[in-house]
Structure formats: structure tokens, C-alpha cells
Amino acid sequence: MNQYSKTELAFFRIKFALVWLLKKLLTPRFVDLYIEPVWHRFRRLAYKVQYFFVVRIRIRNRKSIIFISGEWMTPGHTYRVERYADTYRELGFQVFWFKPENIFSNPEIIEKCRLLIIWRTEMSENLRKCIQTAKSKGIKVVFDIDDLMFDPELAKSEIIDGIRSMDIKQEDAVKMFANIRDAIDASDIVTCPTRFLASIIKVTGKEVFVLPNGYTTESLQKASEIQNKKSNNEDVLRIGYAGGTRTHQKDYYLAVPALAKVLNDFPQARLTVFGEALLVDEFDELSPYSDQIEFRSLVPMELMLSEISRFDINLAPLEINPFCESKSELKFFEAALFKIPTIASPTEPYKRVIEHGFNGLLATSADEWYDCIKSLIVNIKYRKQTGINARNSILWNFSPEQRNYLLYNFLKNNGEADSIEISFHRERELAFRMKEKIDAVEIRPVKRTPHVPDYKVIKQYNSGKHAESGVIIPMYNYERFIIEALESVKLQDIKNIDLVVVDDCSTDNSLKEVVQWLERNFRRFNNCAILQNVANSKLGAARNAAFDFINVQYVMQLDADNVLKPRCMALCLEAIRKSGAAMVYPQIEIFGTDRKLIRQNYGTKSIGLKPWIPARLAEGNYIDAMAMVSKAAWFKAGGYDTSYKFIGWEDYDMWLRFIELGFFGIQIPEILAKYRVHGESMLREADEVNYSQRRKEVIERHPWVAKYDLNNR
């Protein structure tokens, strides 16, 4: 359904027609000198018309969600307002945000909204009237806060150094904190980005829900493109601090003695800071190393990723006090987008996301800061692996998929999910109910990291561009079929695809066939590679290796003896984008020469005919591994379990872990792939092993499967 009204579409068409006509009729110089200034005035007028008439018409005609953003010019607005507004839109809502003065001058707009969300706006008479208007209409009021700035007793320069460094009068800070507390008290619900901050908010008696900060699909893609183009030829090593405001002088001092020693011991090291955000002159220890300090200018948030990408090591020092412990982990995930390791102070949020020595480091004393920085400088392999682990660990925890998942749960808990047609509501509801039942019997998914076997890159072609989706193909002794599988990927309707083939130590000519095919066809793909496991590791481990290597958001799994139809990738990508699902799967046609085996195992000529229903999956698997899977969900679930005694059910095991995590899948009711049945296929191997033994092995890992009563579906 088109998201724009007829009025808006007509407005846009007139605007674009005028632009086209001017470009055709007038010279560029004439346009620059005379038309451009007039055009800018017209655009400003047109924006006002659209803002005050078209937007208001849409709000009146459709129940909407409205944000009031008190600091719309700051990076926090992007994280707390724009990114969550986009997620609400994905769920099917109409969403608008307003500056306080705009909403105060048009309070009647509030009467037609479904939720009123207030971010960082102090209580005032105007805001109080807005809240009262909302409550009189039965509209819930949500206050979103991302700093501990509602306790006036904390408004002291000894605790919040920004009061001193930004030259804020303490009485003004106390008044602001008191006003924000009043706004919180007047609201129905509070949302915030960290559990630590939520625990403090609960003391106020308010219902609180954690909605973390996170990255976007666009920022993930941009980070990948920047990283692909990044040159490693420089001899310097940058230790960066991406401070955006001059509020962390005392925090930074925690790392200064260590940094002075590092700059002395390692002449190639450079300390990169943003001049407007950090007063280096306050740190006498750094004075002798001024020629090793690189000052950068603060840039708009959309350019900040490019600045962070220049770092080799990222720093996030914070004092240990309630105010600093309420800070979110955004410095960690922003650096992790580029596989840059972070050294942080052990605040509660950082301790939750950083596993020391694995995906980052935690430091308290000056000696610890020095040892951590030194270890990342001298051990390049350790630095790179820590960065890779950091990137993998943020894929779900700060992803658009998680925002989608958490926001649905937030709406569900507050009675809003049933009141509007949210996309894929049925699948979400089934996942929500099943997770509740699993949690009720205290069966929690085991936290794990994907087991990735050692592998080497045989061949790689990199265009420097980023694809949103890609195909992985594990391969073992399939020289008869692999080229047909590759050709089916080549013929996909969408243009931008990555491709990764993993050879699991084949003993036939499979690897040679793939190398020769890729030499002829690599230009078809954005990025493509052939990997080879160091030792034969079986199917699940080979898939893990491909997931680990491929740098896309959504991964289509294809076995080397199967085939994708041309529309498969395009339709799967469209469905997984819209739904926020962990995976989507098509219906699959069965083909092959072994007619007897097909008749024995299938009553029909296709599989994947049933929609995603957790209770049915508890009874047995009916979804083939030929599915498009979110890489974030793959990592969150721990990848494929490589410890199974009987191979072939690793995909079923992962679907069950998706259910335990509250994830859901989407079926595409169209045949988009072909499953080949032949003498060496997995189906024959599975048929030869006792079903009850396999089922027993699954139940050992997922006890709820046996306990779940199918009559309670």
C-alpha cells in the first residue's frame, strides 16, 4: 500500500516537474545566479505547506505516533527519535516528530495520536497541557530518557563534569533535572537505553522498558563500504576517542597517564581527538607529545562514521558513578561496525557487552589501561580478531532487527499491538506466546558463540561495494552439481549479491571447478570468495565458516546440489526486510532421478508448504535449510551446533533456538528453489539413521520440545 496520500503525490510530482523543466530550459549559470536562490525560498515555503497542512491532514485521518524531541539538533535525537520512529513505521504505524514549539502551537494534533513519546523535554506549562490533553483522550504518554538527568541531587560538578567543562550554572542544572523529573512523573511509561538506568528509574515507581541505542542498515552498509576502501599502507597507528561534546574531561583523565606512556614507548602511535570536544590542554602529561596528537574537527553525525573508521583502537573511559554508569554502549558498537576493538571502563553497560579479551577490553587503573593498549598495538593478529569478535557481537544486540523485536514486545506489553494492523502480527504473536511458555518452565537458551573452524581463503574478488544479501554454498565432493548451483545464483533477478563457497576438503575436482567458474563470472557479484576448511568439518561447521566470512546482513543458504529459481533472492530479501523476521523460507520443488526415495519420503512434490508455527516445529522439522537467514540472528543463536552426533539436523536445531529466543520466521507461499534427491543426498543418509535416536539428541538440547503439550496450541 502506498504510504503517501493523493495530495502528497500530486505535490511531489509538481515539484519534480518544475525541477526537470528548469534544468531543460535554462543554462546552469543562469540557474545558479538567478533561479537557485528563488528555488530555495520556494522549497522552504513548500516545506511549510507540507508540514502544516499535509502532515496535519494525515495525523487527523490516521491514528499516529507522535514524538516531541527536546534536543532535535543533537546525535541523541538520531538514536532515540529517528531510529525508533523508523522502526514504528516498519511495524505499520504513521509516525511524526515535532520540535516542542511546533507541537505547543498546534496542540490539537495530539488528540489524534495513539502514543505520545517525549524525549529530553523539560516540564513546562505547555508540555503539561499536552500531557493532560493526551490523557484526557486515553492516549498513553511515554517519556524517553537516555541520561541520568532527573535526580537534582546528582546535578553537581563533582559527579557530572560537564557542568564545569560546559560552564553551566549549578542552579540551572538542578532546575533542569527537577523539570525532567516532573515530566517523568506526569508520564505513564518511561523508556531508556540501558538496564542500569532502568533500575534507577524503577525507584520512581514508574513502569520502565529498555530500548537500546543501535545502528541502522544504512550505517552497517556504509561501514562495510568504507572498510572495503580503507588503505592499510599508513605507518601510523591511531588511538581514537570519539567524544561529541565537551562533557567528559574527568572521564578521559582515567586513561591519560597510560596514553602518555604509550605515546612515549610507541613513536608510531597517534592520539586522535576532536578538538571541540576535548580540551587536551588540561592534561599536562600529554604536552611533550603534541606532535603525536591529531586534532580533528567535529562533523555532523552522518560523517562521524568516516572519522571513526580511521581509528585502530577505540577508547571509552568513564568514571564509575551513577551518572556515567547510565551511559549507553554506543561508542563500543560504533567502533565495532568497522571491526575496531574498544577499551572501556567497566561500567555496568560495558561489562554486559564486552567479554574482556574476546570482543574488547576493560580497564580500571592506569596500569591496566597501558597494558590493554600495548597488547593491541604489539599483537596485530589479536587486535584484528578482537575487532572481528566485536563486530559479530553487535550484529544482533544493537541491530535494526532487535529494535523491531523489542518495540513489538513493548507495544504488546502496553496493549497496543492488537489495536492496529502490525505487519506479520500472527507470526509475532505465536513467537511471543511460545517464548512465554518456554520461559515459564525456566528453560533458557544457552548463550554460545558460533564455532567457526579454521579456514583459508583460496580466491577472493572484492569490488569495494556493499551488498545487503548474499549466498553461501558449503561443498563436499559435489563436482557433478556445483556448477548448476552457481549458475542459479548468477541468474538471480537482483543485481547486488555476494557469494561465498566453502570447500570442506573435497577429494574430487569440486574446488577446481569452482575456481575456474569464478574466474569467468566474478564480475557478476559485488564480492565473492572461495574458502577451504583446514580439516573436514562437516556441514554445520562449513556453514558457520561462510557466515563468519560473508559481510552482508541477510544470508541465503544453498547446498551445492540444489538450485535457486531466478526470483528467489529478490522475494526473500523483500520479505525479510519488511517483517523483521530471523529467517524467511520459500516453498521448494523436489526433483531428481531417485523416484523411489522421493516416493518413500514425500507425499507431494514440494516442501516448505506449512507456515512458521512454533508448536508444529516442536513436533518435527518441515523447513529446509534453503532459507534466507539474518546474520544477526545466526550469531545471537550461536550459529550451527557442530557437536551433533548425527549430522543433518543442524538447521532444525537452529530453528528451535530461534523459537527459544522469541524470533520468528516467514514463509513465502511460492516455489522459489529446487531440492535435488539423489544417491548421495542428505535425505538418504538421514533415512538410514534411526529417527528416534535423532529425536532424542534434539530433546537433550531442547527439553521443552518433549514437555510441550501439542493440545495447548
C-alpha positions in Angstrom: 0.0 0.0 0.0 1.3 3.4 -0.9 2.4 5.4 2.2 1.6 8.8 0.6 -1.8 10.3 0.1 -3.0 11.6 -3.3 -2.4 15.2 -2.1 1.2 14.4 -1.3 1.8 12.5 -4.5 0.4 15.5 -6.5 2.6 17.9 -4.6 5.8 15.8 -5.2 5.0 15.4 -8.9 4.6 19.2 -9.4 7.9 19.8 -7.5 9.9 17.3 -9.6 8.3 18.5 -12.8 9.4 22.1 -12.1 12.9 20.9 -11.4 13.1 18.9 -14.6 11.7 21.8 -16.7 14.2 24.3 -15.3 17.1 22.0 -16.0 16.0 21.5 -19.6 15.2 25.2 -20.4 17.9 27.2 -18.6 21.7 27.2 -18.6 23.5 26.1 -15.4 25.0 29.5 -14.9 21.6 31.2 -15.1 20.1 28.7 -12.7 23.0 29.2 -10.2 22.8 33.0 -10.3 19.0 33.7 -10.5 16.9 30.6 -10.2 18.6 28.8 -7.3 18.0 31.5 -4.6 14.3 31.7 -5.6 14.1 27.9 -5.7 15.4 27.6 -2.2 12.8 30.1 -1.0 10.1 28.1 -2.8 11.4 24.9 -1.2 11.2 26.5 2.3 7.6 27.7 1.6 6.7 24.3 0.2 8.1 22.5 3.2 5.9 24.7 5.5 2.8 24.0 3.4 3.5 20.3 3.6 4.4 20.4 7.3 1.4 22.4 8.5 -1.3 21.1 6.1 -0.4 17.7 4.6 1.1 16.3 7.7 -1.7 17.5 9.9 -4.3 16.1 7.5 -2.6 12.7 7.7 -2.5 12.8 11.5 -6.2 13.7 11.7 -7.1 10.9 9.3 -4.9 8.1 10.7 -4.1 7.2 14.3 -0.4 8.1 14.6 2.6 8.0 17.0 4.0 11.5 17.8 7.5 12.3 19.2 8.3 15.5 20.9 12.1 16.0 20.6 13.6 18.4 23.1 17.1 18.3 21.6 16.4 17.7 17.9 19.8 19.1 16.8 21.9 16.5 18.8 23.1 13.0 18.0 20.8 11.7 20.7 17.8 12.7 18.5 19.1 10.4 15.8 19.4 7.4 18.2 16.3 8.0 20.4 13.8 9.6 18.0 14.6 9.0 14.3 15.7 5.3 14.6 12.8 4.3 16.7 10.4 6.3 14.5 11.7 4.3 11.6 11.1 1.1 13.5 7.5 2.1 14.4 6.9 2.7 10.6 8.2 -0.8 9.9 5.6 -2.1 12.3 2.9 -0.3 10.3 2.4 2.9 12.2 2.3 6.5 10.9 5.0 8.4 12.9 5.9 12.1 13.1 8.2 14.1 15.3 7.9 17.7 16.3 10.1 20.3 18.0 8.4 21.4 21.3 7.5 24.9 20.0 5.7 23.4 16.9 3.6 21.0 18.9 2.9 23.6 21.5 1.4 25.9 18.9 -0.7 23.1 17.4 -1.8 21.0 20.5 -4.9 19.7 18.7 -2.6 17.3 16.7 -2.1 15.3 19.9 -5.7 14.4 20.1 -5.5 12.0 17.1 -2.3 10.2 18.0 -2.0 6.7 19.5 1.1 7.2 21.6 2.8 10.5 22.7 6.5 10.0 23.2 8.5 12.8 24.8 12.3 12.8 24.5 14.5 15.1 26.7 11.9 17.8 27.1 11.7 19.7 30.3 8.4 20.1 32.0 6.7 23.5 31.3 3.1 24.7 31.2 2.9 24.0 27.5 4.2 20.4 28.0 1.9 19.9 30.9 -1.1 20.9 28.7 0.0 18.4 26.0 0.2 15.6 28.5 -3.2 16.5 30.0 -4.7 16.6 26.5 -3.3 13.1 25.7 -4.5 11.6 29.0 -8.0 13.1 28.6 -8.3 11.2 25.3 -7.0 8.0 26.7 -3.6 8.3 24.9 -0.6 6.8 26.8 2.3 9.2 27.4 5.9 7.7 27.2 8.9 9.7 28.4 12.2 8.6 26.9 15.4 9.4 28.8 19.0 8.4 27.8 20.9 10.0 30.7 20.6 10.1 34.5 19.4 13.7 34.5 16.2 13.5 36.6 17.7 13.4 40.1 18.5 17.0 41.2 20.9 15.7 43.9 23.2 14.5 41.2 23.4 17.9 39.5 26.9 18.6 40.9 30.1 19.2 39.0 31.9 16.6 41.2 29.7 14.0 39.7 28.8 15.5 36.3 32.0 17.1 34.9 30.0 18.6 32.1 28.6 21.2 34.4 32.1 22.5 35.0 33.5 22.0 31.5 30.5 23.5 29.7 30.3 26.4 32.2 26.7 25.6 33.3 25.4 27.2 36.5 24.7 24.6 39.1 21.3 26.1 39.9 20.3 25.9 36.3 21.3 22.2 36.2 19.3 21.5 39.4 16.3 23.2 37.9 16.6 21.3 34.6 16.9 17.9 36.4 13.8 18.8 38.6 11.8 19.7 35.5 12.7 16.5 33.7 11.7 14.6 36.9 8.3 16.3 36.8 7.8 15.3 33.2 8.7 11.7 34.1 6.2 11.7 37.0 3.5 13.1 34.7 4.0 10.3 32.1 2.6 6.8 32.1 5.7 4.8 30.9 9.4 5.5 30.8 11.8 4.1 28.2 15.6 4.2 28.3 18.7 2.6 26.6 20.3 0.6 29.4 19.3 -1.8 32.2 21.3 0.2 34.8 19.4 3.3 34.0 16.1 1.4 34.1 17.0 0.0 37.6 17.3 3.6 38.8 14.1 4.8 37.1 12.2 1.9 38.8 12.8 3.6 42.1 10.5 6.4 41.0 7.7 3.8 40.8 7.3 4.2 37.0 6.9 1.3 34.6 10.1 1.2 32.6 11.1 -0.6 29.4 14.7 -0.9 27.9 15.0 0.2 24.3 18.8 0.2 23.5 20.6 2.5 21.1 21.7 0.8 17.9 22.9 1.1 14.3 20.9 1.1 11.1 21.1 -1.0 8.0 22.4 2.1 6.2 25.2 2.6 8.7 26.2 -1.1 8.5 26.4 -0.9 4.8 28.3 2.4 4.8 30.7 1.0 7.4 31.3 -2.0 5.1 31.9 0.2 2.0 34.3 2.4 4.0 36.2 -0.6 5.3 36.5 -2.1 1.8 38.1 1.1 0.6 40.3 1.6 3.6 44.0 1.6 2.9 46.4 -0.2 5.3 49.5 1.4 3.9 50.0 4.0 6.6 52.7 3.5 9.2 50.9 5.2 12.0 48.5 3.6 14.5 45.6 5.7 15.7 44.2 5.5 19.2 40.9 7.4 18.9 38.4 9.0 21.2 35.1 9.9 19.5 33.8 12.4 22.0 31.0 14.5 20.7 30.6 17.1 23.5 33.0 18.7 26.0 31.5 16.8 29.0 34.0 14.1 29.6 37.2 15.8 30.7 37.4 13.9 34.1 36.4 10.6 32.4 39.3 11.0 29.9 41.8 11.7 32.6 41.5 8.0 33.7 43.4 7.0 30.5 45.8 10.0 30.2 48.8 8.6 32.2 48.6 5.4 30.2 48.3 7.3 26.9 51.4 9.4 27.8 53.4 6.3 28.4 52.1 4.7 25.1 53.0 7.7 23.1 56.5 7.7 24.6 57.0 3.9 24.0 55.5 3.7 20.6 56.5 6.6 18.2 54.2 5.3 15.5 51.2 5.8 17.8 48.9 8.8 17.2 46.2 10.0 19.6 43.2 11.2 17.6 40.7 13.5 19.3 38.1 16.0 18.3 39.3 19.5 19.3 36.0 21.0 20.2 35.0 18.0 22.3 38.2 17.6 24.4 40.4 20.2 26.0 43.8 18.5 25.7 45.5 21.5 27.4 44.0 20.3 30.7 46.3 17.2 30.6 49.9 18.2 31.3 51.1 14.7 30.8 50.3 14.9 27.1 52.2 18.2 26.5 55.5 16.5 25.5 53.8 14.5 22.8 51.9 17.3 21.0 53.4 16.2 17.6 51.7 12.8 18.1 48.3 14.2 18.8 46.0 14.5 15.8 43.1 17.1 16.2 40.0 16.6 14.1 37.1 18.9 13.7 33.7 17.8 14.9 31.5 16.8 11.9 27.8 16.1 11.5 26.7 12.7 12.7 26.3 11.3 9.2 30.0 11.9 8.6 31.1 10.6 12.0 31.4 7.0 10.9 34.1 8.0 8.4 36.0 9.7 11.2 35.7 6.6 13.5 36.9 4.3 10.6 40.3 6.0 10.8 40.9 4.5 14.3 42.9 1.4 15.0 42.0 1.3 18.7 38.9 3.0 20.3 38.8 4.3 23.8 35.7 4.7 26.1 36.9 5.9 29.5 34.2 6.7 32.1 34.2 7.4 35.8 32.5 4.8 37.9 29.5 6.7 39.4 25.7 6.5 38.8 25.7 9.2 36.1 28.5 7.6 34.0 27.2 4.1 34.6 23.9 5.1 33.0 25.7 5.9 29.7 24.9 3.6 26.8 27.4 1.4 24.9 27.2 3.4 21.6 30.9 4.1 21.5 31.5 0.4 21.5 29.1 -0.5 18.7 30.0 2.5 16.5 33.7 1.3 16.5 32.7 -2.4 16.2 30.9 -1.6 12.9 34.5 -1.2 11.5 35.9 -4.2 13.4 37.8 -1.8 15.7 38.4 -3.1 19.2 37.4 -0.9 22.2 39.0 -0.5 25.6 36.4 0.8 28.1 35.9 1.4 31.7 34.0 -1.4 33.5 30.7 0.4 33.8 27.6 -1.9 34.1 26.6 -1.4 30.4 30.1 -2.0 29.1 30.5 -5.1 31.3 27.3 -6.5 29.7 28.5 -6.2 26.1 32.3 -6.6 26.5 33.8 -10.0 27.2 37.3 -9.0 28.3 39.9 -10.2 26.0 37.4 -11.6 23.5 35.5 -8.8 21.8 37.0 -5.9 23.7 38.9 -5.0 26.9 38.0 -3.4 30.2 40.4 -1.3 32.2 40.3 0.5 35.6 43.8 1.6 36.7 46.5 3.4 34.7 48.5 0.2 34.5 45.5 -1.7 33.2 44.9 1.0 30.5 48.5 0.8 29.5 48.6 -3.0 29.3 45.4 -3.1 27.3 46.6 -0.5 24.8 50.0 -2.1 24.5 48.6 -5.6 23.9 46.5 -4.3 20.9 49.5 -2.4 19.5 52.1 -5.1 19.6 49.9 -8.1 18.7 48.3 -7.2 15.3 46.6 -10.6 15.0 45.0 -10.2 18.4 43.8 -6.7 17.6 42.2 -7.8 14.3 40.5 -10.8 15.9 39.2 -8.8 18.8 37.7 -6.3 16.3 36.1 -9.2 14.3 34.6 -10.6 17.5 33.3 -7.1 18.4 31.6 -6.7 15.0 30.0 -10.1 15.4 28.8 -9.4 18.9 26.9 -6.3 18.0 25.1 -7.8 15.0 22.0 -8.7 17.0 22.4 -6.7 20.3 22.3 -3.3 18.6 20.6 -4.2 15.3 17.5 -3.0 13.5 16.1 -6.5 13.9 16.4 -6.2 17.7 14.8 -2.8 17.7 11.9 -4.3 15.7 11.6 -7.2 18.1 11.8 -5.1 21.3 9.4 -2.5 20.1 6.8 -5.1 19.3 7.2 -6.5 22.8 6.9 -3.0 24.2 3.7 -2.4 22.3 2.4 -5.9 23.3 3.0 -5.3 27.0 1.2 -1.9 26.7 -1.9 -3.2 24.9 -1.0 -1.5 21.6 0.0 -4.5 19.4 -3.6 -5.7 18.9 -5.1 -2.3 18.3 -3.5 -1.7 14.9 -2.7 -3.9 11.9 1.0 -4.6 12.6 2.8 -6.4 9.8 3.2 -10.1 10.3 1.3 -9.8 13.6 0.3 -13.5 13.6 3.8 -14.8 13.4 5.0 -12.3 16.1 2.1 -13.3 18.4 2.9 -17.1 18.0 6.6 -16.4 18.8 5.7 -14.2 21.8 3.4 -16.8 23.3 5.8 -19.7 22.8 8.6 -17.8 24.4 6.4 -17.1 27.4 5.7 -20.8 27.7 9.3 -21.8 27.4 10.3 -19.2 30.0 7.6 -20.3 32.3 9.3 -23.7 32.8 12.6 -21.9 33.2 14.2 -23.4 30.2 16.6 -20.7 28.9 18.6 -20.8 25.6 22.2 -21.4 26.3 24.5 -18.5 25.5 27.0 -19.6 22.9 29.4 -18.2 20.3 29.3 -19.8 16.8 32.0 -22.5 16.4 33.9 -21.5 13.3 36.5 -24.0 12.0 39.9 -22.8 10.8 39.7 -22.0 7.1 41.8 -20.3 4.4 40.9 -18.0 1.6 41.6 -19.8 -1.7 40.3 -17.0 -4.0 38.7 -13.6 -3.4 37.3 -10.9 -5.6 36.3 -7.6 -4.0 34.5 -4.8 -5.9 34.7 -2.4 -2.9 30.9 -2.1 -2.9 28.5 -3.5 -0.3 25.6 -5.9 -0.8 22.7 -6.3 1.5 22.3 -10.0 0.9 24.5 -12.9 -0.3 24.6 -16.6 -0.9 26.7 -19.2 0.9 27.3 -22.7 -0.5 29.0 -25.4 1.6 30.6 -28.1 -0.7 32.0 -31.6 -0.3 32.6 -33.8 -3.4 29.8 -32.3 -5.5 31.7 -31.6 -8.8 28.7 -33.1 -10.6 26.2 -30.5 -9.3 28.1 -27.4 -8.1 28.2 -25.5 -11.4 24.4 -25.8 -11.8 24.0 -24.4 -8.2 26.4 -21.5 -9.0 24.7 -20.7 -12.3 21.4 -20.4 -10.4 22.9 -17.8 -8.2 24.3 -16.0 -11.2 20.8 -15.8 -12.8 19.2 -14.1 -9.7 17.0 -11.1 -10.5 18.7 -8.7 -8.1 21.9 -7.0 -9.1 23.9 -6.8 -5.8 24.8 -10.2 -4.4 27.8 -11.5 -2.5 28.8 -15.2 -2.9 30.9 -17.4 -0.7 31.7 -21.1 -1.4 33.2 -23.2 1.4 35.1 -26.3 0.3 35.1 -28.9 3.1 38.2 -30.6 1.9 36.7 -32.3 -1.2 38.6 -35.1 -2.7 37.2 -34.8 -6.2 37.5 -31.9 -8.6 34.8 -29.7 -6.9 37.3 -27.0 -5.8 38.9 -26.8 -9.3 35.5 -26.5 -10.9 34.5 -23.6 -8.6 37.8 -21.7 -9.1 37.5 -21.9 -12.9 33.9 -20.8 -12.8 34.6 -17.9 -10.5 37.4 -16.7 -12.7 34.9 -16.4 -15.5 32.0 -14.9 -13.5 33.4 -12.9 -10.6 32.2 -9.6 -12.2 28.6 -10.7 -11.7 29.0 -10.3 -7.9 29.8 -7.5 -5.6 32.2 -9.6 -3.6 32.9 -13.3 -3.9 35.3 -15.8 -2.3 36.2 -19.4 -2.2 37.2 -20.7 1.3 38.6 -24.1 2.3 38.4 -25.6 5.7 41.8 -26.7 7.1 40.2 -30.0 8.0 37.0 -31.7 7.0 34.5 -30.2 9.5 31.0 -31.3 8.3 28.1 -29.3 7.1 27.2 -27.2 10.1 30.8 -26.0 10.6 31.2 -25.2 6.9 28.1 -23.0 7.1 29.5 -21.3 10.2 32.7 -20.5 8.3 30.7 -19.0 5.4 28.5 -16.9 7.8 31.7 -15.7 9.6 33.3 -14.6 6.3 30.4 -13.1 4.4 29.8 -9.4 5.0 26.1 -9.0 4.4 23.0 -8.5 6.5 20.9 -11.4 5.1 22.4 -14.8 4.0 20.7 -17.2 1.6 21.8 -20.8 2.3 22.2 -23.1 -0.7 23.6 -26.6 -0.7 25.9 -27.5 -3.6 23.4 -30.0 -5.1 20.4 -27.7 -5.0 19.2 -24.8 -7.2 17.6 -21.4 -6.7 15.0 -20.0 -9.1 15.7 -16.5 -10.5 13.1 -14.7 -8.3 14.2 -16.4 -5.1 16.7 -13.8 -3.7 14.6 -10.8 -4.6 11.4 -12.1 -2.9 13.2 -13.4 0.1 15.0 -10.1 0.6 11.8 -8.1 0.3 10.0 -10.4 2.9 12.8 -10.3 5.5 13.2 -6.6 5.2 9.5 -5.9 5.8 9.0 -8.5 8.5 11.9 -8.1 10.9 12.0 -11.9 10.9 15.0 -14.0 11.8 14.6 -16.0 8.6 12.3 -16.5 5.6 11.9 -19.7 3.6 10.2 -20.4 0.2 8.4 -23.4 -0.9 10.8 -25.9 -2.6 10.3 -28.2 -5.5 11.7 -31.7 -5.2 13.5 -33.1 -8.2 15.9 -35.8 -9.1 16.3 -39.3 -10.7 15.8 -41.3 -7.5 12.0 -41.6 -7.8 11.8 -44.4 -5.1 13.4 -42.3 -2.5 11.2 -39.3 -3.3 8.0 -41.5 -3.0 9.2 -43.0 0.3 9.7 -39.6 2.0 7.2 -37.3 0.4 3.6 -37.4 -0.4 3.9 -34.3 -2.5 6.5 -32.9 -5.0 7.3 -29.9 -2.8 8.4 -29.0 0.8 8.1 -25.9 3.0 4.3 -25.8 2.5 3.5 -25.0 6.1 3.7 -21.5 7.7 6.0 -20.9 10.6 4.2 -22.3 13.7 6.4 -23.0 16.8 4.2 -25.8 18.0 4.4 -27.6 14.7 8.2 -27.2 14.7 8.3 -28.7 18.2 6.7 -31.8 16.7 9.2 -32.1 13.9 11.0 -30.1 11.2 9.3 -29.2 8.0 11.6 -26.3 6.9 14.6 -27.0 4.8 17.9 -25.2 5.3 17.4 -23.4 2.0 16.3 -20.2 3.6 17.4 -16.6 3.9 18.7 -16.0 7.5 19.6 -12.8 9.3 23.3 -12.9 10.1 22.5 -11.1 13.3 20.0 -13.8 14.3 22.6 -16.5 13.3 25.1 -15.0 15.7 22.7 -14.4 18.5 21.6 -18.1 18.3 25.2 -19.3 18.4 25.4 -20.4 14.8 25.1 -24.1 13.8 25.7 -26.6 16.6 28.7 -28.7 15.4 28.5 -31.2 18.3 25.6 -33.2 16.9 26.4 -36.9 16.7 24.1 -37.3 13.7 24.6 -34.7 11.0 21.7 -33.3 9.0 19.5 -31.8 11.7 21.7 -28.8 12.5 19.2 -26.5 10.7 16.3 -27.9 12.7 18.3 -27.3 15.9 18.8 -23.6 14.9 15.1 -23.1 14.2 14.4 -24.3 17.7 16.9 -21.9 19.2 15.2 -19.1 17.2 12.0 -20.1 18.9 13.6 -20.1 22.4 14.9 -16.5 21.7 11.4 -15.3 20.7 12.4 -15.0 17.0 10.0 -15.9 14.2 10.2 -17.0 10.5 8.1 -16.1 7.5 7.0 -18.5 4.8 6.9 -17.3 1.1 4.0 -19.2 -0.5 5.7 -19.7 -3.8 8.1 -22.3 -5.2 11.4 -20.5 -5.5 14.0 -23.2 -5.2 14.6 -26.9 -6.1 15.8 -29.7 -3.8 17.7 -32.5 -5.6 17.2 -36.0 -4.3 20.0 -38.4 -5.4 22.0 -41.3 -4.1 24.4 -39.2 -2.1 22.0 -36.6 -0.7 21.5 -35.8 2.9 17.9 -37.2 2.7 19.2 -40.8 2.1 21.7 -40.5 5.0 19.0 -39.3 7.3 16.7 -42.1 6.3 19.3 -44.7 7.2 19.7 -43.4 10.8 17.1 -44.3 13.4 14.7 -41.4 13.8 14.2 -41.9 17.5 18.0 -41.5 18.1 18.0 -38.2 16.3 14.9 -37.1 18.1 16.5 -38.0 21.5 19.6 -35.9 20.6 17.4 -32.9 19.8 15.4 -33.2 23.1 18.6 -33.3 25.1 19.4 -29.8 23.8 15.8 -28.6 23.8 13.8 -30.2 26.7 10.8 -28.1 26.1 10.2 -29.9 22.8 9.3 -33.0 24.7 7.4 -31.2 27.5 5.3 -29.1 25.2 1.7 -30.3 25.0 0.5 -30.0 21.4 -3.1 -29.9 22.6 -2.3 -26.4 24.1 -1.5 -24.9 20.7 
